[in-house]
Amino acid sequence: MTIQISKVDMPKACISCQAFYPKGYAEDHLSPFITKFDKAKPKTQYGQCGKTNNSVFATEICTGYQQEPNADVFTVINRAEPKHQENSYGHR
């Protein structure tokens, strides 16, 4: 018996890339998400890129993108700047 899995609409960005591993939410002054009061949400999901080993926002776009097989993706505009990288002590 085969189970049919529905595809999920997702942006063509890190969040729908096979190399993205979610970690949590981080402060983001460029957050593309809007609250119910038309203000930018202060945090965006972030994770680790398995290809570059960088910490990235889920809304970033790179040339190494590999689409998750169960995602129907739609094109989005890339962020003006990537997530700032932290050193091994957790400081920028």
C-alpha positions as CSV (number, residue, x, y, z in Angstrom):
1,M,0.0,0.0,0.0
2,T,1.3,3.4,-1.0
3,I,0.5,6.5,1.1
4,Q,0.0,9.7,-1.0
5,I,1.7,12.7,0.5
6,S,0.4,16.1,-0.5
7,K,2.9,18.7,-1.6
8,V,3.3,21.8,0.5
9,D,3.5,25.4,-1.0
10,M,6.7,26.9,0.1
11,P,9.0,29.8,-1.0
12,K,12.0,28.9,-3.1
13,A,14.4,29.7,-0.3
14,C,16.4,27.9,2.4
15,I,13.2,26.8,4.1
16,S,12.4,24.4,1.2
17,C,16.0,23.3,0.5
18,Q,17.2,19.8,1.3
19,A,20.3,21.2,3.0
20,F,18.4,23.4,5.5
21,Y,18.3,22.2,9.1
22,P,16.0,24.4,11.3
23,K,17.4,25.6,14.6
24,G,15.0,28.2,15.9
25,Y,14.1,31.9,15.5
26,A,16.4,34.9,15.6
27,E,16.1,38.6,15.7
28,D,15.7,40.0,12.1
29,H,15.4,43.6,11.3
30,L,14.6,42.6,7.6
31,S,11.8,40.2,8.5
32,P,9.5,39.7,5.5
33,F,6.7,38.6,7.8
34,I,3.9,40.9,8.9
35,T,1.9,40.9,12.2
36,K,-1.8,41.4,12.2
37,F,-1.1,45.1,12.9
38,D,0.9,45.6,9.7
39,K,4.3,45.7,11.5
40,A,7.2,43.4,10.7
41,K,7.6,40.5,13.0
42,P,10.8,40.8,15.0
43,K,12.0,37.2,14.4
44,T,12.5,34.9,11.5
45,Q,13.2,31.2,11.5
46,Y,16.9,30.3,11.0
47,G,18.9,27.1,10.7
48,Q,22.1,25.5,9.5
49,C,23.0,25.0,5.8
50,G,24.4,21.6,5.3
51,K,26.3,22.7,2.2
52,T,28.0,25.8,3.5
53,N,27.8,25.1,7.2
54,N,26.6,28.7,7.7
55,S,23.8,29.8,9.9
56,V,21.1,31.1,7.5
57,F,17.6,32.6,7.7
58,A,14.9,30.4,6.2
59,T,14.2,33.2,3.8
60,E,17.6,33.3,2.2
61,I,18.3,32.2,-1.4
62,C,21.6,30.7,-2.7
63,T,22.9,29.1,-5.9
64,G,23.2,25.7,-4.2
65,Y,19.5,25.3,-3.7
66,Q,18.1,21.7,-3.9
67,Q,14.3,21.6,-3.6
68,E,12.6,19.3,-1.1
69,P,10.8,16.6,-3.0
70,N,7.4,17.3,-1.3
71,A,7.4,21.1,-1.8
72,D,5.7,23.0,-4.5
73,V,7.8,26.2,-4.6
74,F,7.1,29.7,-5.7
75,T,9.6,32.4,-6.5
76,V,10.4,35.0,-3.9
77,I,12.8,38.0,-3.8
78,N,16.1,37.4,-2.0
79,R,16.9,39.2,1.3
80,A,18.9,42.4,1.1
81,E,21.5,40.8,3.4
82,P,22.1,37.3,4.8
83,K,22.1,36.3,8.5
84,H,25.2,37.7,10.3
85,Q,27.6,34.9,11.2
86,E,28.6,34.3,14.8
87,N,32.0,33.1,15.9
88,S,32.5,30.1,18.1
89,Y,31.8,32.1,21.3
90,G,28.3,33.1,20.0
91,H,29.2,36.8,19.3
92,R,29.3,38.6,16.0
